[in-house]
Amino acid sequence: MSRGDPVVIGVDVGTSNIKAIAHDARGRDRAHATRENVTHVANGGRAEQNPDAVLTSVFECIVDVARQLKEIDCPVAGLCLSTAMHTLIGLGSSGRPVTESIIWADNRAAAQARKLKLESDEKAIYTRTGTPVHPMSPFAKLLWFRQEDQATFDAAVRWVSIKEYLLEGLTGAAAVDHSIASATGLFDVHSLRWDEESLELVGLREDQLSKLVEPSTVFSLRPDVAARLELDRGARVVVGASDGALGNLGLNVLSTDAVACSIGTSGAVRTTVDGPVTDERCRLFCYVMGQGRYIVGGATSSGGLALKWLLDRLFYDLKATAEATGSDAFDLLDGLAAAAPVGNDGVIFLPYLAGERAPFWNPDVTGGFYGLTVKHGREHMVRAVFEGVIYHLSRVVSALEETVGGTVEFRATGGFARSSLWPQLMADVFQRRIVIPRRREAVCWGASLLGFGALGELDPFVPGSHAEVAERTFEPIEANVHTYQQGMSRFAELYDQLDFDA
């Protein structure tokens, strides 16, 4: 049997799941594996994951994929890593963690973020680093440790992200790519160096952070790890970038003509620019993609999280029905929401169940239903959540288009993309074409693309070189647009009237 084409395994460590998918250079999915990523939530706004459990799950996914590839005789050219942004792990003198992996959703540093906004030059910090002042950022988390847990702060001789922890476990290299570093609040997106002023504010030295490298930097697997992963000795590992940057790459969003939109646990909209761009009102992030490109956009804290809350707290009967029938509970919610009319008979939901990020960067905002009367039913509550998430995303879209200009289309991924209701709702509210690509796992494909580029197989940054085939396209429906414009105005008024910033 002849050997198959070489593949790169794109590894994506997300908040909820860990995925590994092997692609060949033509974009074919040759093998895949997934594991759940468990978050431990505790009082005080804590949201943490065990770094060793994450490393073990990554290893398991890679072994699964390696075994599948052996069955079809596909050689592995290398691995490329993607991880979620804003994670923070303290390492002691032995190199072992003295903290858990603190993820973006951890809100314990809310007081530190508020104080920074009041007492420091928030705009100057944001303009240098591209990271808004918010408890999600490692910058704010480090301030919390320094002020609230001095013993742990002193015990940590190095501070890393989950990307660095994985990279060191795989290769032994103590390095971090510009893309992940640019989401820390400790990195100057203009000079591509650690930011001295931010380090001084948190009380760290540069040698307590990793060496900065390009996302395309290549290391070799440790021989013992290669054996454990059932890969060739000395197999290559491309450092990779953040999930947001690689999502844009995988969707071929390489200019402001298109915007990537994803809704998973949270949600985000991102476009790609040729240099660092920040917003006068500090509403958007600006992070490094690589090869001189940057992603600009905004992430929200409420996406699938709001639907999960709905299932867990209010519609647990649907969850039980799904488990009993082998159906998908989110599909049942989708069908229920479709039973309510466009505009939802005036019922609106503010989806702020975990504070909010873009465009307000307000960890104290809370959510709620408004406009409920005795005539409304379950279907209105579900549709209100659907509409509320998209109404909020539209505020991020407005900030993005004010900053970088208008766009032609949105390329949407995430679990919601299999629905017809969500994308049409998005098209009507955004007043833009929504394209659902045939390829669903854009981040893993972006990682594989970057890996092939780093290994000299192709140039992944040529616009249109790996254009995605559309599975479905949604255009705005004129009759719906007017209704949603009214709903959007009411949504914005509710936020302003409740004065969450007071």
TORPA-283170 format. One record per residue: z, x, y of N, C-alpha, C in turn. Coordinates in pm, whole numbers, plus 32768, in hexadecimal, padded with zeros to 4 digits. Atoms other than C-alpha are relative to their C-alpha. Example, Ala and Ser with C-alpha at 12.3 -4.5 7.8 and 13.67 -1.06 7.14 Angstrom:
2
800080597F89830C84CE7E3E8000805A80787FFA7FAE7F8982CA85577F9680497FB3806D
REM end
This chain:
502
800080567F8880008000800080008058807C80077FB07F867F9E808C815680757FE0805C7F9180117FA580AA80C182567FD87FAA8077801980527F8C80CB7FC783738005805180807FFA7FBD7F7E80B6801C84E48090802480217F797FDB7FD581E280D48578803D7F9380597FBA80657FB182E77FF58619806E804380537F867FE07FB583F380128722805E7F8A7FF07F9C8069800E85337F5086E480427FEA80887FBE80257F8485A17EA0882280877FC17FE07F798031801B871A7E6C881980377FC380807FCE80497F8A87A87D688908808F7FD27FE77F738026800B89227D4C892D801F7FA080727FE580667F9B89577C0689E580907FD37FFC7F7780317FF98A947B4C8A3F80257FB27F837FE3805780728A797A56891D7FCC80347F7C803F7FD2807B89967B0188217FCC808E800C803D7F7B800B891C7C5687B07F837FF07FAB807F8010804787B07C6887477FBC80877FF380577F8C801486CF7D7486B97F7C7FCD7FCA8085802B802A85597D36869F7FA38078800380627F94800884547E30862C7F767FCA8023808780267FD783027E1586D97FA380777FEC80657F977FF881C37ED886AD7FC47FFD808C80357FF37F7880FC7F4287DF7FA87F8C8029805080777FE080277E0787C780577F87801B7FA3806C7FE0815F7D3587F880267FA87F8D7FDD8053807381827CB08699809180187FD67F777FFC803182E27C6186247FFB80207F6A800A7FD5808B83097D2284DE80827FED7FB27F7F80158043847C7CF4849380677FDF806A7F9B80247F9D85AD7C62853980867FE27FBD7F78801E803087257C31851580557FDA80787FA7802A7F93883C7B9585E1808F7FF67FCE7F738011801A89B67B8B85F1803F7FBC807A7FB7803C7F918AA97AC186C38053806A80467FAA7FA87FB18B5C7B7787DD80747FAB80327F8C80567FE78CBC7AEA87F98049802C80807FB47FE77F858D6A7ACC894B808C7FC57FF17F75802D80028EE57AB2896080297FDF80907FDA80307F7C8F5979E38A8980977FEF80047F6F80097FF490C079F58B0680257FD9808E7FCF80277F7C9194798B8C2D7FE4806F8066801A7F9F7F96915B7A318D7B7F6D801C801380907FEF7FEF8FE37A0A8D647FC2806B7FA980337F9380528FB87B0C8C517F927FD27FA0806D801780608E787B1A8B827FD880897FCA800F7F7A80398E607C418A937FBF7FFA7F7680377FEF80858DAB7CBC895F803080857FC67FD27F8580408E107DC488637F8B80627FF480747FA580018D2F7EF588977FDB80337F76801F7FD180878D4E7F6C872F7FBF7F927FAD8041806F80458CF57E1286AE7F6F7FF3802D808A80057FCE8BC17E16878E7FAE806F7FC080477F8F803C8B607F70870D7FE17FE57F6D80168020808E8B8C7EFE85A37F917F9A7FF080698067800A8AB47DC985DD7F778039802080807FBF7FE189A47E9D867D7FCF80507F8880267FB4807789A77F8585517FCF7FA37F918028805E806989947E5C84637F757FC7801B808480367FDE88687DCA851D7F9380687FE580657F97801387B07F1785167FE880187F6B80107FEE809287F37F43839F7FAE7F8D7FC6804D8074803187727DE2835D7F6C8012801D808C7FF07FD786347E2D841F7FC080747FB380367F8B804786077F84837E7FDA7FDC7F70801D8028808B86177EE982237F857FA57FF9807680567FFD85197DDD827F7F818052801480757FAD7FE2842E7EE883077FD780537F8680217FB4807884467FB281C67FB27FAB7F9D8046805A805C83D17E8481037F6C7FF28024808C800B7FD682907E7881D17FC580888027802E7F767FEC82767FF481F27FD7801A809180187FE67F7282897FFD8370805B8071802E7FAD7F927FCF82FF814B840180407FDE80877FB880197F8384008143851C7FE98076805F80167F987F9C839182058650807F801C804F7F857FED7FB584DF81CE86FB80467F7D801B7FB280727FD285E380E4878A8002800180987FEA80097F6F860C806888F0806B7F98801A7F8880527FED874B7FCE89797FFC7FAC807F7FE9805A7F9087877EA48A58808E7FCA7FF47F7D8040800288DF7E258AB980117FAA807C7FD9804E7F8B89787D268BA1803B805E80697FCC7FB07F9189E27DA88CF580957FE580177F7980147FC78B3C7DCF8D96807280117F9C7F927FE9805E8C037E358C60804D807E80287FAB7F8E7FDD8D237F2B8C828061801D7F8E7FA67FD180698DE27FF78B7E80428081802F7FB97F857FE38EEE80FC8BBF800F80527F827FF27FA780738EEB82298AD5806F8064801A7F947FA07FF4901B83038A977FD2808E7FE380217F7380129029847D8A657FC3801C7F7780397FF080868FD0845288F57F737FC77FF58081804380038E958394895080077F737FCB7FEC808780338F25825388C1801E7FA080737FE780617F958F358113899180967FE880167F78802B7FDB907880C88A4C7FFC7F74803B8012808C7FD88FEB7F758AB77F9C7FC07FA0806E804580418F0E7E6F8A1B7F83800F8057807880047FAE8DAA7E448A97800A7F8380597FEA806D7FA08DE07D708BCF7F777FD380328088802E7FE58CAB7C968C067FF67FC1808A801C80367F7A8C0B7BFB8D3A80557F85801F7FBA807E7FE98CC47AB18D0A80948012801D7F737FE67FE48E197B578D3380197FF080967FE880257F748EAC7ACF8E768085803580367F797FD47FD78FF67B8D8E8C80008048808780057FB47F848F807C588FB77FDB7FA98078802480597F918F4A7B249094804A802480807FB27FDD7F8890637B8991827FCD8082803E80347F827FCB8FD97CE991A17F7A7FEC80458081801B7FC18E7D7C6491ED80137FBA80877FE580447F808F087B7A92F880308062806A7FC87FA07FA18FCC7C95939A7F9480608031806E7FA97FD88E997D7693987FA97FBE806A805480477FA08DD27C6E944E80427FF780897FB6800F7F828EE17C4995558017808480477FCF7F837FC48F467DB3958A7F9A8071800080667F9880058E0D7E8095397F7D7FCA8037808380297FD08CA87E7A95B17FAE7FD27F888042803880758C227D9294A47F6A801A800280917FF17FF88ABD7DA695217FD680917FE880227F7380148ABF7F239527800980257F6D7FF27FE5808F8B3E7F3293C07F897FC77FB48070804480438A367E3893517F7B8046801E807F7FC37FDA891C7EE194117FEC80867FBA800B7F7E80458968803493747FED7FEE7F6A7FFA8008809289A77FBD92127FA97F937FC3804E8070803588D87E7F91EF80517F9C7FB17FA88057804E8A057DDB9148805A7FB2805E7FA6804E7FAB8AB07CB991FE809280157FD87F717FF2801A8C2A7CCF921C80307F837FB87FDB807080558CAB7BF49102805080377F8C7FAF7FCB806F8DA97C128FE57FB280247F8380517FD980748C8B7C358EEA7FEA80977FFC802E7F767FFA8C437D978F62806B80617FD07FA07F9880248CE77ECB8EC8804A803880797FBE7FD57F858D347F32903080807FB180187F8A80547FE98E217E0A905B8062800C7F8B7FA97FF580758EA97E2A8EF78053808080057FB87F817FF48F057F968F34806F7FF580697F9880177F9C8FC17F2F906E80757FB37FC47F95804C804290837E348F9A8057805D7FAC7FB27FA5805390EA7F418EA28054805D80577FB67FA37FAA914E802F8FB980797FBC80407F9680467FB892237F249063805F7FB37FA47FB080578056929F7E528F3E8029803E7F7B7FE27FC2808192A37F378E0C7FEC8097800E800B7F727FE192DB80998E86800680567F827FF27FB1807A934081158D2B7F7A800E7FB880847FFB804291ED80B98C957F9D804D8056805B7FB87FA4913481398DC8801380977FF17FE47F70800E91E0828B8DA17FDB80347F75801C7FD6808991AC82928C267F6A80117FE780927FFA8012903382678C497FC9807D8046803B7F877FC48F8E83B88C7E7F6D7FEA8021808A80257FE28E3483188C7D7FF47F687FFF801E808F7FFE8DAB81BF8CCC7F6D7FEF7FE0808A8011802F8C7081458C1E7FE07F6C7FF0802E808780228BA4800E8BD57FEE7FF77F69801A800E808F8B5D7F7F8A7E7F80804B7FDA807A7FB2801C8A0280248A98802480907FE27FD97F7580158AA3817A8AB9804E80127F7F7FB17FF7807B8B958134899E7FA47FFE7F8680608006806E8A7380D888B97FAD807F7FF980547F887FFD899C81FD8928804B80787FCA7FB17F9080308AB582F388EA80197FF37F697FEC8014808E8AF9825887967F85801F7FAE807E7FE88046898A827687377FD280908009803D7F7D7FE6893083C887CF8063806E80237FA07F9D7FCF8A6B8473884D7FEF80218092801B7FE07F7489DA847B89AE80577FAB805C7FB080487F9C8ABD841D8AD37FA87FEB807B806280197F9689B183888BB37FF67F6B801B8018808B7FDD895E82478C6A7F7E7FF8804F807E80107FBA880E81CA8CE280167FC9808C7FF9802F7F7687CE817F8E51800B7F678007800280927FFE879A80108DFB808C7FC67FED7F78802F801688F57FD28D6A805D8031806E7FAA7FC97F95899780B78E6D7FF27FB28081801780457F8188F97FF08F8780437F7980087FB88080800089BC7EB98F208097801380037F707FE580018B117F628F3D80417FEF80887FC67FFA7F7A8B3E7F5D90B7802E808B80257FD67F757FEA8B7B80D6909B7F89805E8012807C7FB380078A10814790B07FAB7FE1807B805780117F8C892C817F91DD7F717FE87FCF80858023803387E580CB918F7F908046804C80657FB97FB087318195929C7FF280927FD380037F738027879082F79234800380147F697FF07FFA809287C082A790BF806E80627FD87F8B7FAD801D8910835890C6807D7FA880057F8180467FF08A7982EA909F80247FFD80937FE380167F728AEF826091ED808B803680237F817FBC7FE18BFD8340928380647FA280427FA280597FBB8C9182339363803F7F9B7FA17FC9805F80628CB8813B9246806280467FA37FA47FB580568D55824491678084801C80467F867FE77FB58E4C8297927880557F8180097FB7807E7FF58EAA8128929F804A7FDE7F7F7FBF8023807F8EF98101912B805680727FCB7FAC7F91802B8F9B825891097FCE804A7F86803A7FB880708EAA82F790117FB5807C802F80567F8B7FEA8E01844B8FFC7F7D7FEB7FB48082800F80408C9484688F9D8004802E7F6F7FFB7FCF808A8CF2852B8E6180477F9F7FA27FC8806980548DA583F28DE47F977F997FD88070805780218C5283488DCA7F9680517FB580647FBD80548B2883988CED7F92803F805380757FC47FC489FC846E8D3B7F947F978013806980617FE288E983A18DE07F7A80307FCB80837FDE8037879683988D307F9F7F8D8017806880677FF8864D82DB8D4680077FA67F83800280588075862D81A98C617FA780327F8F805E7FCF80668512825D8BAA803080807FBC7FCB7F86803F85EF83858B4680117FED7F6A7FFE8007809285E083D389D2806980607FC87FA27FAE804C86FA845388F37FE27FF07F6B800F800B8092870D848A877B807D7FC37FC37F8F8036804B87E883C8868B805280717FC47FAB7FA480498912848686077FDA7FFA7F6C802A8003808D88BD84EE84A080537FA37FAA7FAD8058805289E88436840D7FE47F6D801D8020808A7FDA898C82FB84CE7F787FD87FC88084801D8039881F83138460800D7FDA7F6D7FEC8020808E8895831682F780407F777FF07FBC80828008897B81EE83327FA17F8F801F805E80697FD78861812B83D87F847FFB7FA680717FF9805D876D818882C17F7C801B804980757FD67FB4867E822683BC7FEB80957FEA801E7F73801185D5837983B9805E805580557FAC7FA17FB986AD84A084217FBB8028808380387FDB7F7F867C84E985937FAC7F9380408049806F7FC185E6839385DE80257FF680937FED7FFB7F6E85C08364875480387F7E80377FC380737FBC8689827F88367FDD80098094801E800A7F7186068217898C80757FB780427F8780367FC0872781D18A7A7FED7F6E8025801A808C7FDC868680918AFC803B7FD980857FD880357F7E86F37FB38C1B80587F867FEC7FB0807B800987AE7E728C697FAC7F907FC680488072803987577D288BC77FA87FBC80698051803F7F9886DC7C9E8D147F80804C801B80777FAD7FE685F07DC08D547F9E7FF87F8C80588003807485697DBC8BF27FC87F747FE680378087800685437C418BFD7F867FF48059807580017FA7845C7C6B8D287F8C804C7FC3806A7FB1803D839C7D7C8C757FC07FB47F8C803480498073837B7CAA8B3A7FAE7F868025804C80747FD182F87B838C037F8A80288058806B7FCC7FAA82037C628CC180117FD380917FE1801F7F7482B07C098E0880138086804780007F797FC682547D4C8EBC7FDE7FFF80938017800D7F7182157CC7901C803B7F7C802E7FC6807B7FCA82877BAF91027FA77F867FEB80538074801E81697AD1908B80427FA37F9B7FBF80508067824B7A598F728096801A80057F6D7FF6800883BE7A1D8F3A80287FE37F707FC6801A808284797A378DF280787FA580117F8F805B7FFB856C791D8DB580377FF07F737FC3800F8083866179178C95807F7FAE800E7F82804A8008877478268C38803580137F737FB87FF1807E885F78918B26808C7FCE80187F7780237FDA89D8788E8B4880077FED8096800C800B7F6F899678CD8CB87F6C7FEA8020808B800F7FDA885078BF8D7A7FDB806A8065802C7F9C7F9E877F79A88E4F7F6F7FEA8024808B7FF67FD5864079C28F1A7FEE808C803A80167F767FD985A77B188F567F6B8018801580877FCF7FF0846B7BAD8FE480068098800880087F6E800283F57D178FF77FBF8032807F80327FC57F8483BE7DEB912F7FF280967FEE801F7F72800D834B7F50916E8066805C80427F987FAF7FC284837FC79224807A7FAA80157F86804F7FEF85E97F5F926B7FF37F9D80738004806B7F9D85F97E12932680847FB57FFA7F84804D7FFA873E7D7293977FF27F8E80648006807B7FB387827C24943C8062800780757FAB7FFA7F8888107C0A959D80837FB57FEE7F8880538012890A7B0395258048801F7F7D7FBB7FD0807989737BC093E97FFD7F997F8F8006806A806588FE7AA393097FC7802D7F7A804A7FD7807788317B69920B802D80897FD07FEA7F79803088567C98912E7F7F804F800980737FA68008876D7DC4912B802580707F9F7FE07F9E806887737E958FEC7F83804C7FD6806F7FAB802A869B7FA98F5F7FC27FCC7F7F804A801A807C858F7F588E607FD980847FBF80327F80803184FD80B88E3D7F748017803480867FDD7FD183BF81708E9E7FE97FD38090800C80227F738404812B900F80037F6C801D7FFB80907FEC84237FB48FDC80907FCE7FFA7F7C803D7FF8854E7ED590247FF47F6C7FE37FFC8091800E85B07D748FC5805A7FC8806E7FB580467F9886277C8B90D9800F7F707FD47FEB808A802786C27B3A909380917FD980067F77802F800287FF7A81904980237FC67F797FCD8037807D88D17A288F1C80677F95801F7F9D806A7FF2899A78E98EFB805D80027F877F9E7FFF806D8AD078BC8E277FF47F867FA68009807D804B8A7177608DAE7F727FE67FD2807F8026803B8951771D8CC480217FB57F817FD78039807E898276DB8B5580967FF07FF57F6E800E7FFD8AF4770A8B9E80297F7280217FDF80897FD98AF875B48C467FE37F9E7F8E801F805880728A5075118B1A806380137F8E7F9D7FE680698B3F75BA8A2980847FBB80237F8780467FD28C6275368AF97FF37F6A7FE78018808E80148BC873DB8AE980127FDB7F6D7FF3801C808F8BB173ED896E808F80127FCE7F7A7FE080328D0774888938806A7FA180357F95804D7FBE8DCC73AD8A2A7FE67F6A800A801C808E7FE98D1772618A567FAA7FC17F92805F8039805F8C0472328953800D80427F777FE87FBF80818CA572C888207FCD7FAB7F8C80398053806B8C26719E87577F70802A7FE380887FCF80168AC37220878E800380837FB27FF27F8180478B3573758719801B7FE77F6B7FE18022808B8BC672D885DD7F857FC57FBA807A803A80398A86720E85A57F9B806D7FDE805E7F92801889B5734A85C68027804F7F857FD07FB480738A8D740284CA7FEB7FB27F7E800D805280798A7F72DD83D57F6E7FEE7FD5808D801C801E890572AF83ED7FA9807E7FFE804E7F857FFC889B741984157FA28008807780527FFD7F87880373D2856A8041805A80687FCE7FAB7F958834749086AE80447FA980687FB480527FA28942740587947FC28001808A803E7FF97F7C888B747C88CA7F827FAA80068074805A8005875473BF885A802D7F6F80107FCA80887FF0882B7285884280247FE580927FE480107F7188A472BF89A67F7F7FEE804E808180097FBC873D72EF8A147FC87F727FF580318088801386DC719F8980804F7F9A804F7FAB805B7FB3880370F38A257FDF8009809480217FEE7F7387AE71888B797F7B7FBF80238084803A7FE6864671118B5980057F69800D7FF280927FF786C66FAA8B4080257FD2808D7FDF80217F75873B6FB98CAD7F868019805880787FF27FAE863C6F988DC78000807E8055800D7F937FA085BB70A88EAE805B7FE380787FA180167F9386C470D58FBB80857FCB7FD27F82801F804587CC70538ECB80527F9280447FB9806F7FBE88226F198F968072803280587FA17FCF7F9D88DE6FEF9090807480527FCC7F917FB1803589CF70A38FA57FDC8094800880177F717FEC89EF72148FFB8074804E7FC37F9B7FA6803A8AA7732F8F4C7FF8808880437FF77F777FCF8B1874708FF3802B80567F897FEA7FBE80818B0475658ECD8058807D80077FB27F887FE58C1176568F44808080037FAB7F908002805D8CEC766A8E10804180897FF07FCB7F77800C8D2177E28E237FEC804C808280227FC37F808D0A78288F977F698005800E80907FF37FF48BB1788A900D7FDA8087803980397F847FCC8ADD79B990507F997FDC806B8062801C7F98899679A191127FF37F6A801980097FAA7F8A89627939922080838009804E7F8380077FB48AD078FD9288806080737FE07FA57F97802E8B857A0991BA80917FD880197F7C803C7FE78CB9792B91BF80457FE37F7A7FBE801780818DA4794A9092805D7F877FFF7F9E806C7FF68E7D782991117FC17F758000804180827FFD8D787713911A80177FB87F7B7FEB805180798DB475F790227F987F927FF78069806280178CD674EA8F8C80337F727FFC7FD8808C800B8CD573738F6C7F8A7FA280048063806C7FF98C13722D8F4980177FB0807F7FF780527F868BC5715F90817F9B7F8E7FF6805880747FFF8B32700490A8800C7FA87F867FEF805380778BAF6F728F5F80357F7580247FCF80897FF28BDC6DF88F5280037FC17F747FF7804480828C166CF98E3E7F777FE77FC18086801980398A9E6CCF8E147FC7807A7FB780347F85803B8A716E378DA2803880167F747FD67FE780898A826EA98C397FF980937FDB7FFF7F7780338A896FDF8B617F80804B8025807F7FBE7FE3891B70248B9E7FFC8037808E7FFD7FD17F75895C70438D158053807F800E7FAC7F897FF88A6F71418CE07FB7807A7FCA804A7F8F8039899372188C037F90802B805D806E7FDA7FA7886872068CEA8034803F80817FC77FC47F88894A72558E12801980957FEC7FEB7F72801C89A4739E8D6B7F7A804A7FFF80857FC27FFF883473ED8D2A7FCF8013808F80347FF87F7887D5739C8E908055805C80567FA97FAD7FAF890574498F257FE580957FEE80207F73801988B275958E7E7F7F80278048807F7FE07FC0874C75868EFF800A7FF480997FEA80087F6F87B77511905B803E808180347FC17F847FD18897763F90737F9F80757FF980627F94800B878A772B8FF27F9B7FFB80728063800C7F9386A176A290FE8034803E80807FC87FBD7F8A8790772592077FEE80977FF5801A7F728014876C787F916F7F6B801D801680907FF07FED85F2785191667FDE80028095801A80047F7085F377F792D98025808580427FD57F7F7FC986B77933932D7F9F806F7FD9805D7F9A803085CA7A0392597F7C7FF9804B8081800C7FBE8490797792F9800B801D80957FEC7FD87F75852179A294567FFE8098800E7FF17F6F7FF9855B7B1194037F81804B7FDB80747FB4803184217B7A93457F7D7FB4800D8079804F7FF383287A61938C7FEE7F9E7F8F801880688062829E793D92C97FC180367F8080357FD7808182357950915D7F9F7F987FCA80648059803A812178B8908B803D7FAE7F8F7FCD8046807581DC78658F4D8082803C7FCF7F877FD38042831E78818E8A7FE5800B7F6A800B7FEE8091832779098D27808C7FF17FC77F7A802C8027844B78698C76801C801C7F6E7FD57FE68089850978D48B41808F7FD27FEE7F79802D8021864F78828A957FF87F867FA67FFD8071805B86BD777289A87FCE7F7F803C802A807C7FBE867176658AA97F687FEF7FFE809180057FF484FF76BC8A9E7FBE7FAD7F92803D8053806884C875FC895B80017F6C80247FFC80897FCE851B74BB8A177F877FE38057806580287F9D841873F88ADC80417FD280817FBC80337F8A851973658BCB8023807080627FD57F937FA885A774AD8C547F8B803C8050806C7FC07FB2845A75558CAF7FBD7FA28063803D805D7FA283C8741A8D4C805D7FEA80777F9C800B7F95850A73EC8E137FF88078805D800A7F867FB184EC75548E847F8180018056807D80057FB5837F75288EEB800B7FA080777FF480647F9683D573F08FB5805E802D806F7F9E7FD57F9C8504748790647FD1807D804A80307F857FC0846F75E290A37F7B7FEC8047808680187FCD831A754D90F67FA380767FE380517F90802E8275766290317FD77FE87F6E80298004808B81B876878EEB806780497FAA7FA47FC2805F829D76D48DC37FB2801E7F8180477FD6807A8207779A8CA3806880257F977FAC7FDC807382B477A98B527FAD805D7FA8804E7FA48052823178E28AA580137FE57F6B7FF68011809081EB78DB8932806E80587FC77F987FA6802F82D37A05890480857FD8803E7F7F80307FCE843D799189218061807180217F9E7F947FEF84FC7ADC89087FC6806B805C80417FA67FA1847A7B808A45804D808380127FB17F877FE8859B7C788A647FE680677F92801C7FA3806F85687D12890A7F728038800A80897FD07FF083F17D2589497FF9806280757FFC7FA17F9184337DCA8A9B803B80857FD77FC47F84803285147EC789EE7F9C804D7FAA80647FBC805484077F1188EC7F90803B805580687FCC7FA683027F3589FF802D808080467FCC7F897FBD83DD80298AC0800980737F9C7FF87F998066841880E4897B7F78803D7FE180867FCC801882A4810389337FD28056807680257FB27F8B8270817B8A998043808780027FB57F837FFF838182818A7F7FD180607F94802E7FAD806F82F282FC89367F6B8022800A80897FD77FE48196832289CD7F947FAD7FC080628053804580EB8202891C7FAE7FA8805D804680577FA1808C812A8A4A804A800380857FBF800D7F7D80DB80E28BB880297F6F80117FD6808D7FF981B07FA48BC580037FC7808C7FF1802D7F7681AC7F938D417F7B7FE08044808180277FC9803B7F438D6F7FF97F688000800380947FFD802C7DD68DE87F8D7FC97FAD8065804080527F747CFE8CEF7FE280487F7F80217FB280797F737E0B8BE080357FBD7F827FCB8048807580427D2D8AFC801C7F6F80287FF180887FCD80087BD78B98802C7FA17F917FC9805E806180CC7AC68AEB7FA87F847FF4804B807B80198019799F8A4D805E7F8980167FAD80757FE3809C78528ACE80017FA17F897FF3806880678121775F89CD7FF37F7780408006807D7FB5814F76478ACB8007801F80957FFD7FF27F6E811D761F8C4180277F7B803D7FD080797FBD81CA75258D257FE2800A8096801F80087F70814974C48E7F805C7F9780407FAE80657FBC821874078F837FBC7F777FFE8030808A7FF981F2728D8F6F80257FC980897FEB80227F7481C6721190D280697F9380147FA0806F7FF0828B70CF90A2808F80307FEA7F7A7FCD801B83B3719490198032805C806E7FDA7F9D7F9B83AF729D912A80507FC080707FBC80427F91841571A7923A808D7FD67FD87F7C802A80308533711B916B805F80777FF77FAA7F8B801085B67276911D8020804380857FE07FCA7F7C859D72E5928880797FB7803B7F8D804C7FD2868E71CC92DD807F80287FB47F8E7FD780508772722B91BC8031808A80247FDB7F787FDA876A73979224804A800280857FBB80087F7E87CE733F938880907FD07FEE7F798034801B88F772779306805580697FBA7FBA7F96804889567392921B8034806980627FD97F9A7F9E895B748E933B806D7FCB805E7F9B803C7FA88A22739F941880897FFE7FBD7F81800780488B2D7376930D804680877FFF7FC47F7A7FFF8B6374EC92F4803B801E80897FD47FE27F788B7D750C946E80787FAC802A7F9480587FD88C6173DF9499808580247FBC7F857FE180468D5974549394803C8084802C7FC97F8C7FB98D83759B9454804A805D7FA17FC17FA880628DC5767F932D80268088803A7FE67F7B7FC78DC877AF9410807A8003805B7F8F80047FA38EF3773A94DC8077804E7FCA
REM end
